[in-house]
């Protein structure tokens, strides 16, 4: 635990009890985390906490000492971020994949009321960081997109001239680098969740939103 993390809790052993009302959906890029979390929040009247939405705020709340990879990334130009580095280096140095700023997610959650329940979603929910916080194992699930599903999701979201890869000098290479980095990240999630005995759902091209919603609902024991 980094200095300043979970500052509202004197003892980390208290955290599962304090966060007993939280359900977690992690996973790879393009796996449907946001869609399913939004559906469940609407269905059950829960509060939705999307970790992507708070990234700018969290970046502003860190120092270079607390989040060195983040501040190095901020200082890079777009080619340095997405074109000039290998996917492996991109994976190993990407700040959110290293857990930087994760403590700020917890601080935010601890400030929320105990009712209603909160559903948290995003790729920042690394299995080894979430597991110690679980009041019950069934409160967390990771969605793992198959290569085919991920490629279909990327194509559906790719609009020529739009998106940050088009701000680089070589959008095609940037896109390939990003896709490979995300593939390696998903593989890492699969290995880590298996090692930690955490629940996963594989999302394929034939998986509908309704199917996935019901699978997550079942995983949560709702």
N, CA, C and O of each residue as an XYZ file, in Angstrom:
888
protein
N       0.844     -1.187      0.000
C       0.000      0.000      0.000
C       0.883      1.242      0.000
O       1.769      1.365      0.846
N       0.657      2.164     -0.935
C       1.469      3.359     -1.011
C       1.045      4.368      0.049
O      -0.100      4.342      0.502
N       1.951      5.258      0.450
C       1.586      6.298      1.399
C       0.406      7.103      0.878
O       0.366      7.480     -0.294
N      -0.542      7.359      1.747
C      -1.701      8.150      1.364
C      -2.855      7.325      0.826
O      -3.966      7.840      0.704
N      -2.625      6.057      0.499
C      -3.714      5.227      0.020
C      -4.614      4.820      1.179
O      -4.168      4.571      2.299
N      -5.922      4.765      0.850
C      -6.927      4.333      1.816
C      -6.800      5.122      3.122
O      -6.899      4.558      4.211
N      -6.582      6.420      2.998
C      -6.258      7.221      4.179
C      -7.385      7.287      5.195
O      -7.157      7.666      6.344
N      -8.613      6.920      4.787
C      -9.719      6.978      5.727
C      -9.807      5.728      6.592
O     -10.626      5.675      7.509
N      -8.994      4.737      6.325
C      -9.059      3.481      7.065
C      -7.761      3.267      7.818
O      -6.681      3.279      7.226
N      -7.867      3.070      9.123
C      -6.665      2.891      9.936
C      -6.051      1.524      9.724
O      -4.831      1.377      9.798
N      -6.867      0.529      9.466
C      -6.393     -0.838      9.352
C      -6.932     -1.436      8.058
O      -8.144     -1.459      7.841
N      -6.035     -1.921      7.196
C      -6.463     -2.491      5.924
C      -7.396     -3.680      6.116
O      -8.175     -4.004      5.219
N      -7.328     -4.337      7.279
C      -8.209     -5.477      7.535
C      -9.676     -5.059      7.590
O     -10.571     -5.890      7.439
N      -9.915     -3.769      7.808
C     -11.285     -3.279      7.858
C     -11.918     -3.136      6.473
O     -13.140     -3.054      6.354
N     -11.093     -3.107      5.432
C     -11.594     -2.733      4.117
C     -12.695     -3.649      3.572
O     -13.693     -3.133      3.069
N     -12.568     -4.980      3.643
C     -13.668     -5.800      3.113
C     -15.010     -5.480      3.762
O     -16.036     -5.441      3.082
N     -15.008     -5.255      5.056
C     -16.265     -4.916      5.731
C     -16.783     -3.556      5.289
O     -17.985     -3.371      5.098
N     -15.872     -2.612      5.128
C     -16.278     -1.280      4.699
C     -16.795     -1.276      3.265
O     -17.626     -0.444      2.899
N     -16.296     -2.218      2.449
C     -16.657     -2.254      1.032
C     -17.598     -3.420      0.711
O     -17.653     -3.882     -0.429
N     -18.332     -3.892      1.719
C     -19.205     -5.060      1.521
C     -20.309     -4.790      0.519
O     -20.878     -5.731     -0.035
N     -20.628     -3.517      0.270
C     -21.707     -3.147     -0.644
C     -21.221     -2.937     -2.076
O     -21.986     -2.471     -2.921
N     -19.965     -3.271     -2.362
C     -19.369     -3.013     -3.669
C     -19.280     -4.302     -4.482
O     -18.866     -5.346     -3.977
N     -19.677     -4.207     -5.748
C     -19.511     -5.284     -6.717
C     -18.547     -4.797     -7.797
O     -18.593     -3.634     -8.199
N     -17.680     -5.687     -8.260
C     -16.580     -5.304     -9.136
C     -16.659     -6.038    -10.465
O     -16.835     -7.256    -10.494
N     -16.528     -5.296    -11.581
C     -16.430     -5.900    -12.906
C     -15.146     -5.390    -13.558
O     -15.061     -4.237    -13.982
N     -14.145     -6.277    -13.630
C     -12.910     -5.943    -14.318
C     -12.847     -6.670    -15.644
O     -13.800     -7.340    -16.042
N     -11.718     -6.536    -16.328
C     -11.555     -7.278    -17.565
C     -10.794     -6.528    -18.625
O     -10.346     -5.400    -18.423
N     -10.657     -7.185    -19.771
C      -9.919     -6.621    -20.885
C     -10.710     -5.563    -21.625
O     -11.915     -5.408    -21.426
N     -10.009     -4.841    -22.481
C     -10.640     -3.778    -23.260
C     -11.664     -4.358    -24.225
O     -11.435     -5.391    -24.854
N     -12.792     -3.677    -24.328
C     -13.809     -4.084    -25.281
C     -14.604     -5.302    -24.888
O     -15.232     -5.923    -25.745
N     -14.599     -5.671    -23.603
C     -15.291     -6.892    -23.180
C     -16.739     -6.657    -22.766
O     -17.463     -7.616    -22.498
N     -17.174     -5.402    -22.709
C     -18.556     -5.118    -22.330
C     -18.737     -4.719    -20.885
O     -19.862     -4.734    -20.384
N     -17.664     -4.362    -20.198
C     -17.749     -4.017    -18.766
C     -18.712     -2.858    -18.523
O     -19.575     -2.928    -17.648
N     -18.557     -1.801    -19.300
C     -19.377     -0.602    -19.086
C     -20.847     -0.895    -19.344
O     -21.716     -0.476    -18.580
N     -21.117     -1.614    -20.421
C     -22.503     -1.919    -20.772
C     -23.182     -2.757    -19.697
O     -24.303     -2.456    -19.287
N     -22.509     -3.802    -19.243
C     -23.114     -4.688    -18.245
C     -23.270     -3.986    -16.902
O     -24.289     -4.145    -16.229
N     -22.263     -3.210    -16.512
C     -22.363     -2.479    -15.249
C     -23.531     -1.498    -15.276
O     -24.265     -1.367    -14.296
N     -23.696     -0.814    -16.399
C     -24.800      0.141    -16.524
C     -26.141     -0.573    -16.471
O     -27.087     -0.088    -15.850
N     -26.220     -1.730    -17.125
C     -27.471     -2.503    -17.086
C     -27.819     -2.934    -15.666
O     -28.969     -2.811    -15.245
N     -26.838     -3.436    -14.930
C     -27.107     -3.900    -13.567
C     -27.426     -2.725    -12.642
O     -28.281     -2.839    -11.764
N     -26.748     -1.612    -12.835
C     -27.050     -0.439    -12.019
C     -28.488      0.005    -12.241
O     -29.184      0.361    -11.290
N     -28.935     -0.013    -13.491
C     -30.322      0.367    -13.790
C     -31.302     -0.656    -13.231
O     -32.350     -0.293    -12.698
N     -30.958     -1.935    -13.353
C     -31.872     -2.988    -12.908
C     -32.088     -2.961    -11.403
O     -33.215     -3.109    -10.929
N     -31.004     -2.771    -10.650
C     -31.092     -2.889     -9.199
C     -31.078     -1.549     -8.467
O     -31.145     -1.513     -7.238
N     -30.994     -0.465     -9.204
C     -30.959      0.848     -8.560
C     -29.647      1.120     -7.848
O     -29.616      1.841     -6.851
N     -28.561      0.546     -8.355
C     -27.252      0.726     -7.741
C     -26.573      1.992     -8.259
O     -26.947      2.548     -9.292
N     -25.578      2.419     -7.518
C     -24.717      3.504     -7.965
C     -23.650      2.922     -8.897
O     -23.099      1.857     -8.621
N     -23.363      3.611     -9.986
C     -22.350      3.171    -10.940
C     -21.092      4.013    -10.779
O     -21.149      5.242    -10.777
N     -19.957      3.335    -10.644
C     -18.656      4.006    -10.554
C     -17.791      3.454    -11.680
O     -17.334      2.313    -11.626
N     -17.571      4.287    -12.709
C     -16.763      3.890    -13.862
C     -15.350      4.423    -13.675
O     -15.136      5.634    -13.626
N     -14.398      3.522    -13.572
C     -13.027      3.964    -13.281
C     -12.431      4.760    -14.432
O     -11.556      5.594    -14.201
N     -12.877      4.531    -15.673
C     -12.390      5.338    -16.795
C     -12.738      6.814    -16.601
O     -11.942      7.699    -16.918
N     -13.940      7.065    -16.074
C     -14.416      8.447    -15.963
C     -13.596      9.283    -14.991
O     -13.528     10.505    -15.128
N     -12.973      8.636    -14.011
C     -12.248      9.387    -12.979
C     -10.744      9.434    -13.233
O      -9.995      9.949    -12.403
N     -10.289      8.898    -14.376
C      -8.853      8.891    -14.641
C      -8.246     10.295    -14.668
O      -7.189     10.492    -14.068
N      -8.861     11.285    -15.333
C      -8.266     12.631    -15.299
C      -8.164     13.195    -13.886
O      -7.155     13.802    -13.527
N      -9.212     12.992    -13.083
C      -9.186     13.466    -11.698
C      -8.095     12.772    -10.901
O      -7.375     13.418    -10.140
N      -7.969     11.472    -11.070
C      -6.956     10.723    -10.333
C      -5.549     11.119    -10.768
O      -4.639     11.189     -9.942
N      -5.371     11.376    -12.051
C      -4.054     11.815    -12.522
C      -3.671     13.136    -11.865
O      -2.507     13.348    -11.523
N      -4.643     14.018    -11.690
C      -4.352     15.326    -11.088
C      -4.082     15.229     -9.592
O      -3.530     16.154     -8.997
N      -4.474     14.100     -8.978
C      -4.320     13.926     -7.529
C      -3.058     13.149     -7.152
O      -2.857     12.813     -5.985
N      -2.217     12.867     -8.137
C      -0.996     12.116     -7.845
C       0.229     12.981     -8.072
O       0.180     13.972     -8.801
N       1.312     12.603     -7.449
C       2.605     13.247     -7.658
C       3.502     12.277     -8.441
O       3.203     11.085     -8.509
N       4.593     12.775     -9.031
C       5.525     11.865     -9.716
C       6.083     10.790     -8.800
O       6.404      9.695     -9.262
N       6.204     11.079     -7.523
C       6.711     10.069     -6.582
C       5.681      8.970     -6.362
O       6.040      7.800     -6.231
N       4.415      9.335     -6.321
C       3.355      8.350     -6.099
C       3.047      7.534     -7.355
O       2.711      6.353     -7.258
N       3.159      8.155     -8.536
C       2.790      7.503     -9.795
C       3.818      7.847    -10.876
O       3.530      8.631    -11.780
N       5.012      7.265    -10.784
C       6.073      7.627    -11.749
C       5.736      7.268    -13.191
O       6.022      8.046    -14.101
N       5.129      6.097    -13.416
C       4.787      5.721    -14.796
C       3.754      6.677    -15.385
O       3.838      7.041    -16.557
N       2.795      7.076    -14.581
C       1.765      8.002    -15.046
C       2.374      9.314    -15.499
O       2.045      9.815    -16.574
N       3.247      9.867    -14.698
C       3.807     11.180    -15.027
C       4.799     11.098    -16.181
O       4.962     12.066    -16.924
N       5.459      9.961    -16.341
C       6.286      9.763    -17.533
C       5.406      9.703    -18.781
O       5.761     10.256    -19.822
N       4.271      9.037    -18.676
C       3.341      8.924    -19.797
C       2.797     10.300    -20.180
O       2.706     10.631    -21.362
N       2.440     11.087    -19.185
C       1.903     12.428    -19.446
C       2.912     13.279    -20.216
O       2.536     14.084    -21.068
N       4.190     13.092    -19.909
C       5.235     13.900    -20.545
C       5.533     13.472    -21.977
O       6.187     14.216    -22.707
N       5.071     12.287    -22.403
C       5.360     11.789    -23.752
C       4.465     12.451    -24.791
O       3.351     12.878    -24.490
N       4.983     12.530    -26.045
C       4.103     12.902    -27.145
C       3.385     11.652    -27.641
O       3.663     10.549    -27.170
N       2.460     11.817    -28.592
C       1.614     10.702    -29.009
C       2.412      9.585    -29.674
O       2.092      8.411    -29.488
N       3.443      9.926    -30.444
C       4.262      8.875    -31.056
C       5.060      8.108    -30.017
O       5.222      6.893    -30.126
N       5.557      8.812    -29.011
C       6.293      8.126    -27.950
C       5.373      7.161    -27.205
O       5.811      6.096    -26.769
N       4.131      7.523    -27.062
C       3.192      6.660    -26.347
C       2.806      5.423    -27.152
O       2.774      4.316    -26.613
N       2.510      5.606    -28.451
C       1.793      4.575    -29.190
C       2.511      4.022    -30.415
O       2.106      2.983    -30.936
N       3.566      4.685    -30.891
C       4.229      4.247    -32.122
C       5.635      3.739    -31.862
O       6.012      2.682    -32.369
N       6.415      4.468    -31.087
C       7.851      4.210    -30.978
C       8.216      3.105    -29.998
O       9.350      2.628    -30.014
N       7.298      2.692    -29.156
C       7.596      1.657    -28.167
C       6.947      0.341    -28.575
O       5.941      0.332    -29.284
N       7.521     -0.762    -28.128
C       6.939     -2.066    -28.431
C       5.702     -2.295    -27.560
O       5.582     -1.696    -26.492
N       4.787     -3.150    -28.004
C       3.626     -3.477    -27.171
C       4.023     -4.011    -25.792
O       3.347     -3.728    -24.804
N       5.116     -4.781    -25.719
C       5.557     -5.315    -24.432
C       5.964     -4.193    -23.486
O       5.597     -4.203    -22.311
N       6.717     -3.232    -23.994
C       7.114     -2.084    -23.154
C       5.880     -1.275    -22.769
O       5.757     -0.820    -21.632
N       4.972     -1.101    -23.720
C       3.728     -0.379    -23.417
C       2.960     -1.061    -22.293
O       2.403     -0.396    -21.419
N       2.933     -2.381    -22.319
C       2.233     -3.136    -21.280
C       2.896     -2.952    -19.924
O       2.229     -2.667    -18.930
N       4.212     -3.118    -19.890
C       4.929     -3.120    -18.618
C       5.030     -1.744    -17.987
O       5.267     -1.640    -16.784
N       4.856     -0.679    -18.773
C       5.024      0.667    -18.228
C       3.717      1.444    -18.156
O       3.707      2.591    -17.709
N       2.600      0.831    -18.594
C       1.339      1.566    -18.550
C       0.892      1.702    -17.097
O       0.704      0.706    -16.398
N       0.730      2.915    -16.665
C       0.534      3.233    -15.243
C      -0.660      2.523    -14.618
O      -0.552      1.975    -13.520
N      -1.808      2.529    -15.317
C      -2.986      1.895    -14.718
C      -2.805      0.386    -14.621
O      -3.336     -0.237    -13.701
N      -2.063     -0.218    -15.556
C      -1.792     -1.655    -15.475
C      -0.835     -1.987    -14.338
O      -0.755     -3.138    -13.910
N      -0.113     -0.989    -13.849
C       0.795     -1.192    -12.723
C       0.120     -0.871    -11.381
O       0.753     -0.938    -10.327
N      -1.143     -0.531    -11.435
C      -1.884     -0.254    -10.198
C      -1.717      1.149     -9.672
O      -2.199      1.454     -8.581
N      -1.046      2.017    -10.414
C      -0.891      3.392     -9.939
C      -2.268      4.059     -9.890
O      -3.058      3.940    -10.827
N      -2.541      4.748     -8.807
C      -3.822      5.421     -8.634
C      -4.942      4.527     -8.150
O      -6.059      5.006     -7.951
N      -4.681      3.237     -7.953
C      -5.751      2.351     -7.499
C      -6.257      2.767     -6.114
O      -7.449      2.661     -5.826
N      -5.360      3.230     -5.276
C      -5.777      3.667     -3.947
C      -6.794      4.794     -3.987
O      -7.613      4.925     -3.077
N      -6.749      5.614     -5.042
C      -7.712      6.709     -5.164
C      -9.105      6.178     -5.483
O     -10.103      6.778     -5.084
N      -9.180      5.058     -6.198
C     -10.482      4.413     -6.410
C     -11.080      4.032     -5.064
O     -12.258      4.279     -4.806
N     -10.263      3.430     -4.214
C     -10.758      2.986     -2.906
C     -11.164      4.177     -2.047
O     -12.198      4.143     -1.380
N     -10.356      5.223     -2.064
C     -10.716      6.414     -1.297
C     -12.059      6.976     -1.757
O     -12.885      7.376     -0.936
N     -12.274      7.005     -3.078
C     -13.563      7.475     -3.592
C     -14.706      6.602     -3.095
O     -15.739      7.112     -2.661
N     -14.520      5.277     -3.157
C     -15.590      4.366     -2.750
C     -15.896      4.490     -1.266
O     -17.054      4.395     -0.859
N     -14.874      4.701     -0.462
C     -15.085      4.810      0.977
C     -15.859      6.066      1.354
O     -16.445      6.132      2.434
N     -15.866      7.053      0.481
C     -16.595      8.292      0.755
C     -18.066      8.208      0.368
O     -18.858      9.083      0.719
N     -18.432      7.142     -0.364
C     -19.817      7.000     -0.796
C     -20.680      6.437      0.337
O     -20.170      5.737      1.211
N     -21.985      6.740      0.326
C     -22.884      6.149      1.330
C     -22.919      4.637      1.202
O     -22.629      4.096      0.135
N     -23.269      3.954      2.275
C     -23.349      2.494      2.268
C     -24.529      1.981      1.449
O     -24.531      0.825      1.026
N     -25.514      2.813      1.227
C     -26.671      2.444      0.407
C     -26.845      3.494     -0.687
O     -26.662      4.683     -0.427
N     -27.196      3.078     -1.908
C     -27.362      1.699     -2.361
C     -26.005      1.041     -2.622
O     -24.957      1.639     -2.383
N     -26.043     -0.197     -3.116
C     -24.808     -0.868     -3.508
C     -24.133     -0.098     -4.638
O     -24.764      0.697     -5.334
N     -22.855     -0.348     -4.802
C     -22.061      0.302     -5.847
C     -21.518     -0.768     -6.779
O     -21.008     -1.792     -6.324
N     -21.624     -0.538     -8.068
C     -20.982     -1.424     -9.032
C     -19.848     -0.649     -9.681
O     -20.053      0.417    -10.260
N     -18.649     -1.206     -9.572
C     -17.433     -0.574    -10.063
C     -16.970     -1.336    -11.291
O     -16.932     -2.567    -11.289
N     -16.617     -0.601    -12.347
C     -16.168     -1.299    -13.546
C     -14.964     -0.603    -14.150
O     -14.788      0.609    -14.026
N     -14.129     -1.419    -14.815
C     -13.008     -0.851    -15.532
C     -11.813     -1.789    -15.572
O     -11.693     -2.705    -14.759
N     -10.935     -1.544    -16.530
C      -9.740     -2.388    -16.661
C      -8.748     -2.135    -15.540
O      -7.832     -2.934    -15.346
N      -8.904     -1.045    -14.794
C      -7.989     -0.729    -13.696
C      -8.164     -1.666    -12.506
O      -7.357     -1.629    -11.576
N      -9.183     -2.491    -12.512
C      -9.451     -3.391    -11.388
C      -8.600     -4.643    -11.536
O      -9.071     -5.677    -12.008
N      -7.358     -4.537    -11.133
C      -6.425     -5.655    -11.260
C      -6.760     -6.715    -10.204
O      -6.991     -6.374     -9.044
N      -6.787     -7.979    -10.589
C      -7.232     -9.033     -9.662
C      -6.490     -9.055     -8.334
O      -7.116     -9.208     -7.285
N      -5.164     -8.905     -8.355
C      -4.409     -9.005     -7.100
C      -4.665     -7.815     -6.182
O      -4.417     -7.899     -4.980
N      -5.158     -6.707     -6.736
C      -5.492     -5.555     -5.904
C      -6.916     -5.643     -5.363
O      -7.201     -5.165     -4.265
N      -7.805     -6.254     -6.136
C      -9.208     -6.341     -5.718
C      -9.435     -7.460     -4.712
O     -10.220     -7.295     -3.778
N      -8.769     -8.586     -4.883
C      -9.068     -9.753     -4.042
C      -9.009     -9.452     -2.541
O      -9.910     -9.886     -1.823
N      -8.001     -8.733     -2.023
C      -7.977     -8.481     -0.581
C      -9.125     -7.607     -0.084
O      -9.330     -7.490      1.124
N      -9.873     -6.994     -0.993
C     -10.943     -6.085     -0.612
C     -12.316     -6.743     -0.622
O     -13.308     -6.118     -0.248
N     -12.379     -8.004     -1.049
C     -13.670     -8.651     -1.249
C     -14.267     -9.154      0.054
O     -13.636     -9.908      0.794
N     -15.492     -8.723      0.321
C     -16.230     -9.268      1.457
C     -16.684    -10.686      1.163
O     -16.848    -11.490      2.080
N     -16.890    -11.000     -0.124
C     -17.274    -12.343     -0.571
C     -16.702    -12.547     -1.960
O     -16.697    -11.610     -2.759
N     -16.218    -13.746     -2.275
C     -15.597    -13.981     -3.582
C     -16.514    -13.678     -4.754
O     -16.053    -13.247     -5.811
N     -17.833    -13.904     -4.569
C     -18.755    -13.703     -5.678
C     -19.047    -12.229     -5.964
O     -19.840    -11.922     -6.854
N     -18.428    -11.330     -5.235
C     -18.646     -9.905     -5.483
C     -17.785     -9.360     -6.617
O     -17.836     -8.163     -6.900
N     -17.001    -10.201     -7.266
C     -16.121     -9.727     -8.335
C     -16.101    -10.709     -9.491
O     -16.154    -11.924     -9.296
N     -16.023    -10.163    -10.700
C     -15.907    -10.981    -11.900
C     -15.083    -10.221    -12.928
O     -15.129     -8.993    -13.001
N     -14.328    -10.973    -13.720
C     -13.522    -10.364    -14.789
C     -14.009    -10.908    -16.123
O     -14.151    -12.117    -16.301
N     -14.263     -9.995    -17.059
C     -14.713    -10.350    -18.395
C     -13.498    -10.426    -19.311
O     -12.751     -9.457    -19.449
N     -13.309    -11.581    -19.933
C     -12.132    -11.820    -20.767
C     -12.570    -12.001    -22.211
O     -13.109    -13.050    -22.562
N     -12.349    -10.993    -23.061
C     -12.774    -11.106    -24.455
C     -11.883    -12.052    -25.235
O     -10.662    -12.040    -25.078
N     -12.498    -12.873    -26.079
C     -11.722    -13.704    -26.989
C     -11.094    -12.799    -28.049
O     -11.558    -11.677    -28.255
N     -10.040    -13.274    -28.725
C      -9.432    -12.438    -29.785
C     -10.437    -11.987    -30.832
O     -10.404    -10.838    -31.272
N     -11.336    -12.891    -31.236
C     -12.328    -12.530    -32.238
C     -13.279    -11.454    -31.755
O     -13.623    -10.543    -32.507
N     -13.705    -11.554    -30.504
C     -14.612    -10.549    -29.944
C     -13.910     -9.208    -29.852
O     -14.486     -8.173    -30.189
N     -12.664     -9.226    -29.395
C     -11.919     -7.976    -29.240
C     -11.711     -7.286    -30.589
O     -11.837     -6.066    -30.693
N     -11.393     -8.070    -31.618
C     -11.207     -7.496    -32.947
C     -12.504     -6.897    -33.475
O     -12.498     -5.831    -34.090
N     -13.619     -7.589    -33.231
C     -14.913     -7.065    -33.672
C     -15.248     -5.769    -32.937
O     -15.779     -4.831    -33.532
N     -14.936     -5.722    -31.647
C     -15.200     -4.516    -30.868
C     -14.349     -3.346    -31.353
O     -14.823     -2.213    -31.438
N     -13.089     -3.631    -31.671
C     -12.194     -2.583    -32.170
C     -12.704     -2.040    -33.497
O     -12.713     -0.829    -33.715
N     -13.132     -2.946    -34.391
C     -13.644     -2.502    -35.687
C     -14.885     -1.649    -35.531
O     -15.050     -0.651    -36.233
N     -15.759     -2.038    -34.613
C     -17.010     -1.287    -34.440
C     -16.768      0.099    -33.878
O     -17.563      1.011    -34.108
N     -15.665      0.271    -33.136
C     -15.370      1.555    -32.520
C     -14.440      2.412    -33.373
O     -14.260      3.598    -33.096
N     -13.846      1.819    -34.412
C     -12.832      2.517    -35.201
C     -13.497      3.336    -36.305
O     -14.081      2.791    -37.241
N     -13.395      4.640    -36.174
C     -13.903      5.553    -37.195
C     -12.714      6.318    -37.745
O     -12.031      7.008    -36.988
N     -12.442      6.214    -39.056
C     -11.277      6.915    -39.620
C     -11.257      8.385    -39.235
O     -12.248      9.101    -39.374
N     -10.103      8.810    -38.748
C      -9.941     10.206    -38.366
C     -10.323     10.508    -36.935
O     -10.088     11.616    -36.453
N     -10.920      9.525    -36.232
C     -11.338      9.737    -34.855
C     -10.571      8.800    -33.928
O     -10.169      7.709    -34.331
N     -10.373      9.230    -32.696
C      -9.637      8.432    -31.722
C      -8.195      8.883    -31.634
O      -7.669      9.512    -32.553
N      -7.559      8.557    -30.520
C      -6.222      9.096    -30.269
C      -5.161      8.537    -31.195
O      -4.140      9.192    -31.406
N      -5.361      7.331    -31.766
C      -4.330      6.801    -32.663
C      -4.162      7.679    -33.895
O      -3.094      7.687    -34.506
N      -5.208      8.422    -34.268
C      -5.127      9.297    -35.436
C      -4.364     10.571    -35.131
O      -4.123     11.383    -36.024
N      -3.986     10.748    -33.888
C      -3.149     11.893    -33.526
C      -1.671     11.548    -33.592
O      -0.823     12.382    -33.276
N      -1.355     10.318    -34.001
C       0.026      9.890    -34.172
C       0.428     10.046    -35.637
O      -0.407     10.325    -36.498
N       1.717      9.862    -35.903
C       2.198      9.947    -37.285
C       1.931      8.671    -38.070
O       2.038      8.667    -39.296
N       1.583      7.586    -37.378
C       1.341      6.299    -38.024
C       0.173      5.600    -37.328
O       0.388      4.706    -36.509
N      -1.069      6.001    -37.649
C      -2.231      5.420    -36.971
C      -2.330      3.902    -37.092
O      -2.779      3.230    -36.164
N      -1.910      3.366    -38.232
C      -2.010      1.910    -38.414
C      -1.104      1.177    -37.436
O      -1.522      0.214    -36.793
N       0.139      1.638    -37.326
C       1.069      0.996    -36.403
C       0.624      1.210    -34.954
O       0.706      0.297    -34.132
N       0.156      2.410    -34.652
C      -0.332      2.677    -33.297
C      -1.481      1.753    -32.950
O      -1.557      1.246    -31.831
N      -2.379      1.528    -33.903
C      -3.507      0.635    -33.667
C      -3.065     -0.798    -33.438
O      -3.597     -1.490    -32.570
N      -2.081     -1.247    -34.227
C      -1.571     -2.615    -34.038
C      -0.887     -2.756    -32.682
O      -1.080     -3.749    -31.981
N      -0.086     -1.756    -32.319
C       0.588     -1.797    -31.020
C      -0.428     -1.858    -29.880
O      -0.283     -2.633    -28.934
N      -1.438     -1.036    -29.993
C      -2.458     -0.995    -28.942
C      -3.203     -2.317    -28.850
O      -3.457     -2.818    -27.755
N      -3.554     -2.882    -30.004
C      -4.281     -4.159    -30.012
C      -3.444     -5.271    -29.397
O      -3.965     -6.093    -28.643
N      -2.146     -5.306    -29.713
C      -1.275     -6.342    -29.157
C      -1.080     -6.140    -27.661
O      -1.078     -7.104    -26.894
N      -0.917     -4.890    -27.248
C      -0.782     -4.628    -25.809
C      -2.025     -5.095    -25.060
O      -1.920     -5.724    -24.007
N      -3.208     -4.785    -25.607
C      -4.446     -5.190    -24.950
C      -4.599     -6.704    -24.927
O      -5.122     -7.265    -23.964
N      -4.147     -7.359    -25.981
C      -4.181     -8.833    -26.018
C      -3.312     -9.412    -24.898
O      -3.731    -10.339    -24.204
N      -2.116     -8.872    -24.721
C      -1.225     -9.357    -23.667
C      -1.794     -9.059    -22.289
O      -1.628     -9.852    -21.363
N      -2.459     -7.927    -22.147
C      -3.071     -7.589    -20.862
C      -4.195     -8.573    -20.524
O      -4.309     -9.027    -19.385
N      -5.022     -8.898    -21.518
C      -6.100     -9.864    -21.284
C      -5.538    -11.223    -20.896
O      -6.069    -11.888    -20.007
N      -4.470    -11.632    -21.557
C      -3.829    -12.905    -21.210
C      -3.293    -12.868    -19.781
O      -3.391    -13.856    -19.053
N      -2.737    -11.750    -19.389
C      -2.239    -11.610    -18.017
C      -3.389    -11.688    -17.016
O      -3.253    -12.308    -15.961
N      -4.508    -11.069    -17.338
C      -5.674    -11.148    -16.456
C      -6.150    -12.588    -16.308
O      -6.504    -13.022    -15.212
N      -6.156    -13.327    -17.418
C      -6.597    -14.726    -17.362
C      -5.697    -15.543    -16.448
O      -6.181    -16.344    -15.648
N      -4.396    -15.342    -16.563
C      -3.452    -16.079    -15.726
C      -3.599    -15.698    -14.250
O      -3.553    -16.557    -13.369
N      -3.777    -14.410    -13.997
C      -3.833    -13.955    -12.604
C      -5.126    -14.373    -11.923
O      -5.110    -14.793    -10.766
N      -6.247    -14.263    -12.631
C      -7.516    -14.680    -12.027
C      -7.529    -16.181    -11.761
O      -8.092    -16.632    -10.764
N      -6.906    -16.956    -12.653
C      -6.831    -18.407    -12.420
C      -5.981    -18.704    -11.195
O      -6.345    -19.543    -10.371
N      -4.863    -18.026    -11.074
C      -3.971    -18.264     -9.938
C      -4.635    -17.873     -8.620
O      -4.415    -18.524     -7.598
N      -5.441    -16.819     -8.637
C      -6.074    -16.318     -7.419
C      -7.465    -16.907     -7.196
O      -8.145    -16.552     -6.233
N      -7.888    -17.806     -8.084
C      -9.199    -18.471     -7.970
C     -10.337    -17.446     -7.940
O     -11.215    -17.489     -7.077
N     -10.295    -16.531     -8.898
C     -11.330    -15.516     -9.035
C     -12.196    -15.834    -10.252
O     -11.764    -16.518    -11.180
N     -13.422    -15.326    -10.227
C     -14.406    -15.687    -11.242
C     -14.147    -14.917    -12.532
O     -13.898    -13.711    -12.511
N     -14.211    -15.637    -13.665
C     -14.075    -15.016    -14.977
C     -15.203    -15.484    -15.892
O     -15.803    -16.540    -15.689
N     -15.470    -14.664    -16.901
C     -16.416    -15.019    -17.958
C     -15.747    -14.703    -19.282
O     -15.294    -13.578    -19.498
N     -15.683    -15.680    -20.164
C     -15.102    -15.472    -21.493
C     -16.195    -14.942    -22.426
O     -17.280    -15.514    -22.535
N     -15.877    -13.848    -23.083
C     -16.852    -13.159    -23.931
C     -16.466    -13.371    -25.390
O     -15.427    -12.890    -25.842
N     -17.317    -14.099    -26.128
C     -17.046    -14.392    -27.532
C     -17.957    -13.630    -28.464
O     -18.824    -12.875    -28.025
N     -17.758    -13.832    -29.756
C     -18.537    -13.106    -30.755
C     -20.008    -13.497    -30.749
O     -20.852    -12.745    -31.236
N     -20.321    -14.665    -30.202
C     -21.726    -15.092    -30.159
C     -22.397    -14.712    -28.842
O     -23.583    -14.983    -28.653
N     -21.655    -14.091    -27.933
C     -22.222    -13.696    -26.641
C     -23.029    -12.418    -26.814
O     -22.495    -11.393    -27.238
N     -24.312    -12.479    -26.486
C     -25.149    -11.280    -26.585
C     -25.080    -10.492    -25.279
O     -24.648    -11.010    -24.249
N     -25.509     -9.243    -25.336
C     -25.537     -8.428    -24.119
C     -26.469     -9.036    -23.084
O     -26.174     -9.010    -21.889
N     -27.588     -9.582    -23.532
C     -28.519    -10.222    -22.590
C     -27.870    -11.425    -21.929
O     -27.981    -11.607    -20.717
N     -27.189    -12.250    -22.724
C     -26.512    -13.426    -22.176
C     -25.463    -13.013    -21.149
O     -25.382    -13.584    -20.061
N     -24.673    -12.026    -21.505
C     -23.592    -11.610    -20.618
C     -24.141    -10.996    -19.339
O     -23.596    -11.212    -18.256
N     -25.207    -10.240    -19.463
C     -25.843     -9.656    -18.269
C     -26.271    -10.756    -17.304
O     -26.049    -10.661    -16.097
N     -26.884    -11.794    -17.851
C     -27.365    -12.874    -16.986
C     -26.217    -13.680    -16.399
O     -26.315    -14.150    -15.266
N     -25.130    -13.849    -17.149
C     -23.968    -14.562    -16.615
C     -23.340    -13.794    -15.467
O     -22.954    -14.384    -14.458
N     -23.238    -12.489    -15.614
C     -22.667    -11.676    -14.536
C     -23.602    -11.671    -13.326
O     -23.150    -11.749    -12.184
N     -24.887    -11.580    -13.583
C     -25.866    -11.629    -12.495
C     -25.738    -12.932    -11.710
O     -25.787    -12.928    -10.479
N     -25.577    -14.030    -12.414
C     -25.405    -15.323    -11.763
C     -24.087    -15.378    -10.990
O     -24.035    -15.880     -9.867
N     -23.024    -14.854    -11.605
C     -21.726    -14.844    -10.918
C     -21.784    -14.067     -9.616
O     -21.140    -14.440     -8.635
N     -22.550    -12.994     -9.604
C     -22.694    -12.175     -8.398
C     -23.637    -12.812     -7.372
O     -23.746    -12.331     -6.244
N     -24.307    -13.880     -7.762
C     -25.232    -14.537     -6.836
C     -26.473    -13.731     -6.572
O     -27.036    -13.797     -5.479
N     -26.920    -12.957     -7.568
C     -28.077    -12.090     -7.372
C     -29.367    -12.839     -7.706
O     -30.455    -12.272     -7.602
